Structures are given as structure tokens and as C-alpha cells.
Amino acid sequence: MSDDYNFAYLDEQTKRMIRRAILKALAVPGYQVPFASREMPMPYGWGTGGVQVTAATLTPDDRLKVIDQGADDTTNAVSIRKFFERTAGVEVVTSTSEASIIQTRHRIPEEPLSDDQILVYQVPIPEPLRFLEPRESETRKMHALEEYGLMHVKLYEDIARHGHIATAYAYPVKVEGRYVMDPSPIPKFDNPKMEMAAIQLFGAGREQRIYALPPWTRVVSLDFEDHPFDPSKAEHPCALCGAADSYLDEVITDDQGGRMFVCSDTDYCESRRAAGHRGELAEDAA
Amino acid sequence: MTPLLSVRNITKRYGPHLGCGDISFDLYPGEVMGIVGESGSGKSTLLNCLATHIPADSGQVIFDTRADGPRDVLRMPEAARRMLSRTDWAFVHQHARDGLRMGVSAGGNIGERLMAVGGRNYGTIRAAAGDWLGRVEISESRIDDRPSTFSGGMQQRLQIARNLVTGPRLIFMDEPTGGLDVSVQARLLDLLRGLVRDMGLSAIVVTHDLAVVRLLAHRLMVMKDGHVVESGLTDQVLDDPQHGYTQLLVSSVLQV
């Protein structure tokens, strides 16, 4: 750990300001609380919002896990993990069950989280209505007055163009029957998992917004009566661990059309293989 | 009979400059009121004040709501006012681009109001959109096309369909035929006249085109410099103008 930085990089006043925003966000689930986002030593789009939320929630006893698209070993995850190892000196882990704080980009871990864990999401665009209504003043008013018809216009367009709701990630949800929220770009497969025991915090650094879901908050994915929400995934078992219930990445293996489907959650896949589960392409040495 | 809309002493100033001053009138169900005047006479300001797009400085706009009877819309909570403006009211902009979502298909444009008031059945919404396209003489096969691929006249008709789908009782029109060529204008006016009659709509039409009010409006208000200088039955005002400005306006129309 470097002594040149305050614990977890941010100064105490900044962390205090972020904690206040987090508390407010938890009090009004799904509401986007503005906060004074700081310049972080990484580019926007690399998780500056998530990093600030993590920094404000970290304590020296925490065990931190960082995932990017479900994987612990991708660039984004590695650099953020290193960042907190250096500035906070906390223990870093890759096991979902051992972590007390999990910062994530684009996935919810397969293993159910417990009530002593916090899940921190990195959010690129917190406003679910943004692509239909570019004016911030107008979208704020729409949230305030609960005018969410426009969200269904987007889903209508999907069905009209593709015959089904083609939105597969960042699928809009309604929180506790009140605020419509962008769950960050997680696959819609993960949407039903959002009603969970852990606290979920969402940080958007560039857009300077924090929002949150307290444990077991009601989260309903928007849909039409005649086109209900469908948390789809690839129709395959994992090629390495054989899991049939996890979200899969499609990996191209050659230029002859060969492909394999593997769990996007690397920790889940590895622990299943360690427990002796084998998929059809698993090497026995693995 | 209760008027659908009673306007009382509406005044709007832009700094020292008067937008429209002290305007009062009643509009009864099924009636079409025309507002004519030259550019800068305050007719659009008045219309935007009535439709609550801009706040009036003083006065009352009393609308006979379905649920609670006559209420002053300028003093309603914003949520109720916005609800009103997407259910019982309609606003047709001069430029269809202002009133349409250009990135959304024609069907989505028509369906938006239905979804805004709680429509959650795709099949029903789509059927209503198809039905309304037919009623404004747009082929149903264009339902999934974006308005940017439509001609000016079609965009204007689409805007009308999008506004009328919730069965409003009052429609505000700001130069609905402006920028369209004459034959398209004639078709649009024909269509509007039919819709107004069939649905028993009340309408306030702002225009500088006297032919439009002659065809559409039952009553007429002539505005100049923010004030109403003359009002009465359309034919009476146009055939026997009393005020000097109205006489000028009527005599300025080219006869072909």
C-alpha cells in the first residue's frame, strides 16, 4: 500500500459527500441522486463512478472483488483491483462468496449474494429515457411526474422492427412501482437476480449520478401484456463446467465456424470445475 | 350550456413588449374558433399561453374537465396539467417535426399517447395506430416507416393522427397548413373538417391564411399588436369587416 494517498484514494470530505448521496439513493430506491463526481486517475468509461462508490464504502477490513463482464482477469477488472490494492491496501479476492464488496461491470455474479455483501455497478448512462428524450430538464420532469409512457415506445419499436423485444442488455426496470431505472448494461438474463439480499449501488462518474437498490427491493422489468419479459440466454450448457443455468459467452475458436459457449462468470465456472463438474470441451487437466 | 373553454383576461408581456393583452372569450363544445392576424400580432403567443406551453402573466383559462368540471388550468398542479395535455387536449404544430418523434416509426408516434396513459397491450396499440393511419389517409403499410421518409403533407397528417388517438375534446392548431403546397393544403383542410365534425371536436386555429378560417372556423378573432380588434361569426367578419385593420387584411388577399 502506498502512503502517498489517503485511504482509498479519495479525501475524507469527498467520501463523506458520496456517502451522503448513497444514503439518499438508498432512501429513494431507483432515484438518481446527483453528486460531485471527482476526476479519477482513469478515463471516463472505465468505471470512474463505480470506483468512487467503492472508495466511499470500503473499510480496511473489506475483501474486494472486481469483475468485468463476469471475469476477474480482464483489463478493467485488473486495473481497478490494482488501484485499490495500492491506495487502500485491502485484501482482494476472486471468490464471490468471500468478497464483502464486489465492483462489477456488465454482470451480476451467478452465485446468490448474501446480506453482508455490497454490489457496486459501473454505469455509463444512468438515464433510461436518454435516447428517446435528449433534454435533461424534460427527463427529470418525467421522472418527477412518473411519465414513463416513452419507455414503452422504445419497446414498441423493438417489437415493430424485430418481432420481439430486442433489447438484450440495459433492460429498463421499474423499482418499487415508482422510478424507472437503467440497471446498467447487464444482460436482461440478470434482471430477475436484482431482487437480492445484498445492497446494490450504481455509480455513474461522467454523468455524476448515484442510485441504489436496498435489499429485496421490488424490481420489475418493463414489458407488454402480449409480449412478456423473457430473460433469455444462449441455449447451451457451459462447454467447460457443464452449467445449464449460467449466462454464457460465445467464443469463436477457429475460422471454420467453430465456437464454444462458456460461463461469463469465471469464478462460478472455476469453482464448479473444482467441484468436479465437466462440460463437453473440458480438458481433464483443467 | 357550459363553455368547454373560457379564457379570461389573458395577458403576456415579454419585458416591456406586449405579447397579447387582456384577451377573453368562450369556446363551446363542437365549435371552431379562428385567430387571424399578421406576424407578430400575438396570435401564437396567445395560443401557447392557452395550451400552457408558456406561462401567462395574468388571467384564467378555465377548461371543463371530464372529472371535476370547470377548472383553471393555469392553477392546476403540473402533473394534472400535463395529463390533460396528453389526453383531452391536442396540439398541432406548424412544423410537423416539432410535434413528431422523427426517430420513432409512424406506429410508435401514434401509440405514444396510448402508452402514456397506460396502454400495455402491443396488439391493441398497433391496431389503433393502423386504424388512425387509415383515418388520416396514410397507407397502413407505412406503419413501420419513420416520419423522416414521409412527405410534408403526410407528416402533418401523421401529427394529427398522433394527437387525436386518445380522443381529445379540444385541439389547438398553430398554422396547420403553413409550408404545404395548395393542393396538399386543400386535402388537409378537408380531412380536418371531417375529423372535427365526426369527433365533435372543439378547436382553436391560429393562422394568417384567411382561406383556412373561412373553411374551418365558425367564429373569428382578428388580432393586431397583441389585442383583439374585431371578433364575430367568420362569414360576418370576412364579408363585412368593420375595423380598419380587418378591412386591410381582407382586401390584401389576392384574387385569382
Contacts between the chains, C-beta under 8 A, distances in Angstrom:
chain1	res1	chain2	res2	distance
A	132	B	101	7.3
A	132	B	103	7.9
A	132	B	104	7.6
A	141	B	78	8.0
A	145	B	78	6.8
A	145	B	79	4.7
A	145	B	82	6.2
A	146	B	79	8.0
A	147	B	82	6.8
A	147	B	116	6.5
A	149	B	112	6.2
A	149	B	113	7.5
A	149	B	115	4.1
A	149	B	116	2.9
A	149	B	117	7.2
A	149	B	118	8.0
A	150	B	112	6.9
A	150	B	115	7.7
A	150	B	116	7.4
A	152	B	115	4.1
A	152	B	119	7.8
A	152	B	120	7.1
A	153	B	101	7.5
A	153	B	104	6.0
A	153	B	108	5.1
A	153	B	111	6.9
A	153	B	112	5.1
A	153	B	115	6.0
A	156	B	107	7.3
A	156	B	108	5.1
A	156	B	111	5.6
A	156	B	115	6.8
A	156	B	122	6.7
A	156	B	125	6.6
A	156	B	126	8.0
A	157	B	104	6.0
A	157	B	105	6.1
A	157	B	108	5.1
A	159	B	122	5.6
A	160	B	105	5.7
A	160	B	107	5.7
A	160	B	108	6.7
A	160	B	126	7.4
A	160	B	143	7.5
A	160	B	144	5.2
A	161	B	105	7.6
A	161	B	144	6.8
A	224	B	120	5.7
A	224	B	121	6.2
A	224	B	122	4.2
A	225	B	120	5.3
A	225	B	121	4.6
A	225	B	122	7.6
A	226	B	121	5.6
A	226	B	122	5.1
A	226	B	123	5.2
A	227	B	122	5.2
